[in-house]
């Protein structure tokens, strides 16, 4: 596309590049991270800034680093901002452009002593990988009878909206049809609730759904389900997450107080074994047996 090659045409006239942290100002402010005029390195940089497409939107953040290109008379030719190791912001484009190989530009920066953007990019990749794994785990635990609603449920994390009453009602109807026995239905929800990130806070919004459905199930049925021979660590993990979450039940304190003491002990052991410090802290506060307080 001609539009994507326009930047390269400008950069061919550059004799020097200065790199600094991206800032709100249009001027190059702050500490200069890289300042060079080596023609070979400028060629490498031009190659690393090759873009493949304009994707139609502009990132809302300031960006990672700002490149200022100067001509032979030290006059500014143009400036480019790198965003998230993946896109470039340039005034000549109406939107940000996707790099052909973002890692190539990050490696160029790294080779000149600016390793921060590469480290951040790699950490973002690892975090994204963990989130994908957690989502796959959560989806695998979701009852198959809800498959037709999975896209709608997962979209909650994209829109930032909580599950609507209509969606929860539809889910409840589908589950009652598929699992008419309340104990079986509760065990299914507990296993689903324990899947995914498993966190009690800071979790993807779609993971709140099983807990919202469990919220309407009487605590006596949750106790009976956990006492069922089919109950295992998956169900106890879900019970911990649900019971010690923030305002997870209308009568949360009374419901937890109603749990048999041996069940509280097992739930507390489950929380401690999770390795999640936030969950463990919540469980210690909510589930420590009365005699130990």
Secondary structure, 3 states (H helix, E strand, C coil): CHHHHHHHHHHCCCCEEEEEECCCCCCCCCCEEEEECCHHHHHHHHHHCCEEEECCCCCCCCCCEEEEEECCCCCEEEEEEEECCCEEEECCCCCCEEECCHHHHHHHHHHCCCCHHHHHHHHHHHHHHHHHHHHHHHHHHCCHHHHHHHHHHHCHHHHCCCCCHHHHHHHHHHHHHHCCCHHHHHHHHHHHHCCCCCCCCCCCHHHHHHHHHHCCCCHHHHHHHHCCCCCCHHHHHHHHHHHHCCCCCCCHHHHHHCCCHHHHHHHHHHHHHCCCHHHHHHHHHHHCCHHHC
